[in-house]
Each structure stands twice: as structure tokens, then as C-alpha cells.
Amino acid sequence: MTEIRFYHLTRKSLEQVLPEFLEKTLERGLKAVVMTGSAERAEALTQLLWAYDPNRFLPHGNTKDGNAEMQPVWLTPDDERPNKAEFLFLTDGAVTAKANDYTRVCDIFDGNDPEALAAARRRWTEAKKDTHDLTYWQQTDKGWIDATPQG
């Protein structure tokens, strides 16, 4: 069963949390796909990962870089898994039809954007209809808390 986590951004931006999530994924020896809303966004996040911290290197690539099967982190606007990743990070409201191919899917959305919040609620409702294990994570001043609704 795929675990689907919804991450409600309220204090930090995607650009701030995505490198942290990807670092933790790689530390576990796992691979990731980051699915974006467009090719331009995939390229922008690729550039972000090159420059987010001058003291760290986060191996990653996108279509421009090629060798998808060798990339520990693959950034793409397409619903694809060319690197056999265990984790999928959905950004920009991206949706997947292949959640069952992953161990974990992380749906990251901007809680300060009413449209993004409403869309995330619709995705939650759809995912709840399936047999996935759903959790809802909210940012606080002390970090992430599991705020999954009970019942």
C-alpha cells in the first residue's frame, strides 16, 4: 500500500522545503521523482537544487541532463518514473495516475494560496477513496506536525 502524505506549506516555501525532503530521501538510500506543473518549473527547481546550499551537493537531473535511469532525483512535468524511484514529490498541483508504483507520495501544496488549498482538498478526497494510507502534515514554528484528521 502506498503512503500518501499531504504537506501543507504555511511558513516556508516549496523552494525551502524541497531540498530538505530530498536530502532525507537520499540519506535513506532511496531515489525520488519530483513532478512539477511544467517543463519550465522542472528546470527552475533543477537550478535551485544546484545553488540552494554552496556546501552541499544534491545529485539530480531532468530531461535536459539525460541519463534518467542513473539520476537519484529526477525532476519532470511528466507522470514518469525512469529512475525506479521509491518516493514521488508532487508540486504545483501535479497529479499522478501511478501512485501505486511508489512507496511514498508527498503532495506538497501552498496553504497560503486559496486555489492550491482547495485543489489539495480535492486530491485528498480522491486519494481517500483508494486504499492508500493518508497523512496530513502541517508546518508550525517548531517544524512539521501530523495533523491527520481522525475518523
N, C-alpha and C positions, 0 to 999 in steps of 0.2 A: 504494500500500500504506500502510495506517495504521500509524504508530508507536505502540506502547503501552508506556508507562513505568510501572513499579510503584515507588512511593515509600514506603519502609519508615521510618516515624517512630519514632525511639527517643529523641531528645534534645529535640526541640521538638514542640509540639502542632500540630494542623491550624490552629488559630486563629493561630498564629505564622507558619507557612509559606505558607498560602494567599494572604495579601496580597502576599507576595514573588513568588510564582509569577504572580499576576495582573498585578502591575506589570510584570514582564518580558514577559508576553504583550502587554500594551498598548504597551509601548515598541517592540515589533516591528511595531506597526500591525495587530495581529491581534485577533480577538474570541474570547470564551470563554463556555462554559456551565459552570456549577458544578451538578452533580447531587447532591442530598442524599438522606438517608433519609426525610425527612418535610417537610411544609409548615412546621412549627414550626422545624425545623432551618434551612431556607432563610431564614426570617425572622430567625433568630438570627445567621446568617452575614451577612445583609444589614446588620443593625445593627452587627455587628463591623466591616464594611468602612467604615461611616460614621465610626467612632471609633478605629480602630486606630492612627492617627498624626495628631495635630492639625495637622501641617504638610503633609499630603498629601491629595489627593483622588483617589479611585479610582471613576470613573463606573460605576454598576451599577444593577440593578433586579431586581424579581421580579414576580409576578402582581399584587400589591397596587399596584405602581407603574405597571404597564401599559406600553404602547409597546415591547413586547419587541423588535420589529424594529430599534429605534433604540438599544438598550442594548448597549454594548461588552462588558459582563459580565452574564450572565443567570443568576440563581440559582433553581433549581427542583427539586422532588422528582420531576418527570416526565421521561420519556425524550423530550425535545423539543429542537429547535434553531431557535427562532423568529428568532434574530438572525443566522443563517447563520455561526455561529462556526466557526473552524478548529480550536480546541482545546476538549477536554472534560476537566473535572476531576471525577472520581468520588470522592465522600466517603461515609463512613458505610456502606460496603459496597454502595453503589448499583452496579447493573449496567446496561449499555446493550445494546440489540439493534442499535444504529445506529453502531457504531464506524467502519464504512466511510465514513460521512458526514464524518468529521473527518480532519485531517492528523495530529493527535496526540491520544491519550487518556492522561491521567495518573490512575492509580489510586492514591490516597493512603490509606494504612491505618496504624493504630496498632499498631506492633510490640510494644508492652508489654501488649497485650490478646491472650491466647491464642486466643480465638474469632475476633477480627479477623484475626490472623495465619493461622490455619487456613483461613479463608474466602478470604483473599488467595491462598494457595497453590492453592486450588481454582480461583480465577479465572485464575491463571497457567496452570494445566494446560489449562483450556478455551481460553484465548487462544492457547496454543502449537499447538493442533490446527488453528487457522486459519492464514492466510498473513500474519499481522501480524509486524512487526519488533518483538521484545520486548527491553526492557532493564529491569534491576533496579537501583534506586538506594538506597543505604543512607546514613543520617546518621552522620557522625563528628564529632569535636570540631573538625575543620577544614572541615566542610561536607559536601557530597554526593559520594559516590564511586560510580562504575559498578561494581557487584558482580555483573554478569550472569554466571550460571553458563555455563561453556564446555561445548559438546558437546550 
